Amino acid sequence: MATPNYNYEKRQRELAKKKKKEDKLRERETRKGSPDGEFGENPELDPDHVQNPDGEPPLANSSQP
Protein backbone atom coordinates (compact mmCIF):
# COMPACT_ATOMS: atom_id res chain seq x y z
CA MET A 1 0.00 0.00 0.00
CA ALA A 2 1.30 3.45 -0.91
CA THR A 3 1.94 6.04 1.76
CA PRO A 4 0.09 9.37 1.61
CA ASN A 5 2.02 12.28 0.18
CA TYR A 6 1.43 14.86 2.90
CA ASN A 7 3.60 17.49 1.23
CA TYR A 8 1.45 17.35 -1.92
CA GLU A 9 -1.77 17.64 0.10
CA LYS A 10 -0.39 20.58 2.09
CA ARG A 11 0.72 22.35 -1.09
CA GLN A 12 -2.76 21.90 -2.61
CA ARG A 13 -4.37 23.40 0.51
CA GLU A 14 -1.94 26.34 0.38
CA LEU A 15 -2.70 26.93 -3.30
CA ALA A 16 -6.44 26.82 -2.62
CA LYS A 17 -6.06 29.37 0.21
CA LYS A 18 -3.96 31.63 -2.01
CA LYS A 19 -6.51 31.45 -4.85
CA LYS A 20 -9.40 32.22 -2.49
CA LYS A 21 -7.53 35.18 -1.01
CA GLU A 22 -6.75 36.56 -4.48
CA ASP A 23 -10.40 36.17 -5.53
CA LYS A 24 -11.56 38.05 -2.44
CA LEU A 25 -9.04 40.83 -3.08
CA ARG A 26 -10.11 41.07 -6.73
CA GLU A 27 -13.78 41.25 -5.68
CA ARG A 28 -12.98 44.03 -3.19
CA GLU A 29 -11.11 45.95 -5.87
CA THR A 30 -14.06 45.75 -8.27
CA ARG A 31 -16.51 46.88 -5.57
CA LYS A 32 -14.19 49.70 -4.54
CA GLY A 33 -13.71 50.82 -8.13
CA SER A 34 -17.38 50.73 -9.09
CA PRO A 35 -19.20 54.08 -9.15
CA ASP A 36 -21.94 52.81 -6.84
CA GLY A 37 -19.60 51.29 -4.28
CA GLU A 38 -20.99 48.75 -1.83
CA PHE A 39 -24.45 50.24 -1.95
CA GLY A 40 -24.94 49.57 -5.65
CA GLU A 41 -25.04 45.79 -5.27
CA ASN A 42 -28.79 45.56 -5.96
CA PRO A 43 -29.54 47.54 -9.12
CA GLU A 44 -33.17 46.33 -9.16
CA LEU A 45 -34.11 48.76 -6.39
CA ASP A 46 -35.31 52.14 -7.56
CA PRO A 47 -34.25 55.23 -5.60
CA ASP A 48 -37.93 55.60 -4.64
CA HIS A 49 -37.72 52.35 -2.67
CA VAL A 50 -34.66 53.26 -0.63
CA GLN A 51 -35.14 53.92 3.08
CA ASN A 52 -34.02 57.01 4.96
CA PRO A 53 -31.20 56.57 7.50
CA ASP A 54 -33.78 56.41 10.32
CA GLY A 55 -35.40 53.36 8.67
CA GLU A 56 -38.53 55.04 7.32
CA PRO A 57 -39.45 54.98 3.63
CA PRO A 58 -39.26 58.38 1.89
CA LEU A 59 -42.45 60.35 1.57
CA ALA A 60 -43.66 60.96 -1.99
CA ASN A 61 -45.06 64.46 -1.36
CA SER A 62 -42.42 65.69 1.06
CA SER A 63 -41.61 69.40 0.73
CA GLN A 64 -38.60 69.20 3.04
CA PRO A 65 -35.21 70.17 1.52
N, C-alpha and C positions, 0 to 999 in steps of 0.2 A: 504494500500500500504506500502511496506517495505521501510525503509530508507536506503540510500546508505551507505556502510561500507567504509568510507574514509581511515581508517587506513589500511585496507586490500589492497586497491588500491595503497596507498602510498608505502606499503611494496613491492608490486609486481613491482612497478616502480624502487625502490631501488635495488631489486634483479636483474632486467634486466640491470640496469646501471653497477652493480658489475660484472655481467657475461660478458658484453661487454668489460669492462675494462680489465678483466682477459684474454679474448680472444685476445685483442690487445697486451697485454704484452707478451703472449705466442707466438704470431706471430712475434713480435720484437725479442724475444729470438731465435727463429728458424732462422730468417734472419741473426741475429748477429753471430750465431754459424755455419752457413753454410760456406763452404770454398770459395764460390764465393761472399758472402756478398750481398749487395743490387744490384750489377751490374749483378748478375747471374740470374736474374728473368726470362730472356727470353733465354732459352737454344737453341732455334731454330736458333739463329743468329750464323753464323760462325765467327771466328776472322777476316776473310778476309772482312767481311761486316761492321766491326766496324769503326766508324769515328775517325779521329785524334781530339785532344782537340780543334783545331782551326776550326772544322766543316767540314773539307775536307776529302773525302774518301782516304784511303791509296793507294799509287801507287804500282802497281804490280812489276815493274822493278826498284824500287828505290834502289840505291846503298849507301844511306845515313846510317850511323850507328845508 
